[in-house]
């Protein structure tokens, strides 16, 4: 058995969170669960993963990319799609 020395780094956190449930997305990003459900149905929301019939997950990287694409400088800024 190897002894740990004081110079070895101590892992601070396990792997970062990569996926969030809709309730977590609402708490962290302010996108309501209702909005997310409607956006999934319309196909214009953030990309999601559906590993089972009742479980919906959002990748943090996808959420942040989706939000960044909707960034505006003013209320009159139509964004890149206009």
Buried (B, 14 or more C-beta within 10 A) or exposed (E): EEEEEEEEEEEEEEEEEEBBBBEBBBEEBEBEEEBBEEBBEEEEBBEBEEEEEEEBBBBBEBBEEBEEEEEEEEEEEEEEEE
